[in-house]
Amino acid sequence: MTEFRVTYDPGANAAYVYLSDPQSRVASKKVYACDPIEVGGMINLDFDEEGRLVGIEVLAARSKLAHYVLDGAEAPGGDS
């Protein structure tokens, strides 16, 4: 089973799911914004310079992600 690093800022109700090695510090070069009107909130897909998906930002995260995911998430800015 693959596990992903997740950060969550409860004040902003925003989560970030890292799909790349957290130690590699891959920079996001392109962001594709998804604004799913049907379900509310916003999701941003981050891609690296080679077009690989490296992360997912979820706004209104409490209504979009399972509580156990957010409860186990790190605070933003923390190193793993």
Contacts in CASP RR format, 6 or more apart in sequence:
PFRMAT RR
TARGET T0000
AUTHOR 0000-0000-0000
METHOD contacts of the structure
MODEL  1
MTEFRVTYDPGANAAYVYLSDPQSRVASKKVYACDPIEVGGMINLDFDEE
GRLVGIEVLAARSKLAHYVLDGAEAPGGDS
4 17 0 8 1.000
4 18 0 8 1.000
4 19 0 8 1.000
5 17 0 8 1.000
5 18 0 8 1.000
5 22 0 8 1.000
5 74 0 8 1.000
5 80 0 8 1.000
6 15 0 8 1.000
6 16 0 8 1.000
6 17 0 8 1.000
6 18 0 8 1.000
6 69 0 8 1.000
6 70 0 8 1.000
6 72 0 8 1.000
6 73 0 8 1.000
6 74 0 8 1.000
7 15 0 8 1.000
7 16 0 8 1.000
7 18 0 8 1.000
7 73 0 8 1.000
7 74 0 8 1.000
7 75 0 8 1.000
7 76 0 8 1.000
7 77 0 8 1.000
7 78 0 8 1.000
8 14 0 8 1.000
8 15 0 8 1.000
8 16 0 8 1.000
8 61 0 8 1.000
8 70 0 8 1.000
8 72 0 8 1.000
8 73 0 8 1.000
8 74 0 8 1.000
8 75 0 8 1.000
8 76 0 8 1.000
9 15 0 8 1.000
9 75 0 8 1.000
9 76 0 8 1.000
12 59 0 8 1.000
13 59 0 8 1.000
13 60 0 8 1.000
13 61 0 8 1.000
13 62 0 8 1.000
14 57 0 8 1.000
14 58 0 8 1.000
14 59 0 8 1.000
14 61 0 8 1.000
15 57 0 8 1.000
15 58 0 8 1.000
15 61 0 8 1.000
15 65 0 8 1.000
15 69 0 8 1.000
15 70 0 8 1.000
15 73 0 8 1.000
16 55 0 8 1.000
16 56 0 8 1.000
16 57 0 8 1.000
16 58 0 8 1.000
16 76 0 8 1.000
17 55 0 8 1.000
17 56 0 8 1.000
17 58 0 8 1.000
18 54 0 8 1.000
18 55 0 8 1.000
19 53 0 8 1.000
19 54 0 8 1.000
19 55 0 8 1.000
19 56 0 8 1.000
20 26 0 8 1.000
20 48 0 8 1.000
20 52 0 8 1.000
20 54 0 8 1.000
20 55 0 8 1.000
22 79 0 8 1.000
22 80 0 8 1.000
23 80 0 8 1.000
26 48 0 8 1.000
26 54 0 8 1.000
27 48 0 8 1.000
27 49 0 8 1.000
28 46 0 8 1.000
28 47 0 8 1.000
28 48 0 8 1.000
28 54 0 8 1.000
28 55 0 8 1.000
29 47 0 8 1.000
29 48 0 8 1.000
29 49 0 8 1.000
29 51 0 8 1.000
30 46 0 8 1.000
30 47 0 8 1.000
30 51 0 8 1.000
31 44 0 8 1.000
31 45 0 8 1.000
31 46 0 8 1.000
31 47 0 8 1.000
32 44 0 8 1.000
32 45 0 8 1.000
32 47 0 8 1.000
33 42 0 8 1.000
33 43 0 8 1.000
33 44 0 8 1.000
33 45 0 8 1.000
34 42 0 8 1.000
34 43 0 8 1.000
34 44 0 8 1.000
34 45 0 8 1.000
35 41 0 8 1.000
35 42 0 8 1.000
36 42 0 8 1.000
36 43 0 8 1.000
39 64 0 8 1.000
40 60 0 8 1.000
40 63 0 8 1.000
41 59 0 8 1.000
41 60 0 8 1.000
41 63 0 8 1.000
41 64 0 8 1.000
42 59 0 8 1.000
42 60 0 8 1.000
43 56 0 8 1.000
43 57 0 8 1.000
43 58 0 8 1.000
43 59 0 8 1.000
43 64 0 8 1.000
44 56 0 8 1.000
44 57 0 8 1.000
44 59 0 8 1.000
45 53 0 8 1.000
45 55 0 8 1.000
45 56 0 8 1.000
46 53 0 8 1.000
46 54 0 8 1.000
46 55 0 8 1.000
46 56 0 8 1.000
46 57 0 8 1.000
47 53 0 8 1.000
47 54 0 8 1.000
48 54 0 8 1.000
58 64 0 8 1.000
58 65 0 8 1.000
61 70 0 8 1.000
62 70 0 8 1.000
74 80 0 8 1.000
END
